[in-house]
């Protein structure tokens, strides 16, 4: 599972810039996802940034569910 230390800031957003729209942010996320298909790309509201982390290797669903129950 990805850890907080693997999170990387790809693009910082200025919270005071009223010209940036949600559509702009979503388009940027899609661009980054296309350029880096091996990464999970997401908006982090605490950092006010588009961030990424390595994708978790695909596991069988039963194993993933069982693993989450133990946590």
Buried (B, 14 or more C-beta within 10 A) or exposed (E): EEEEEEBEEBBEBEEEEEEEEEEEBEEBBEBBBEEBEEBBBBBEEEEEBBBBBBEEEEEEEEEEEEEEEEE
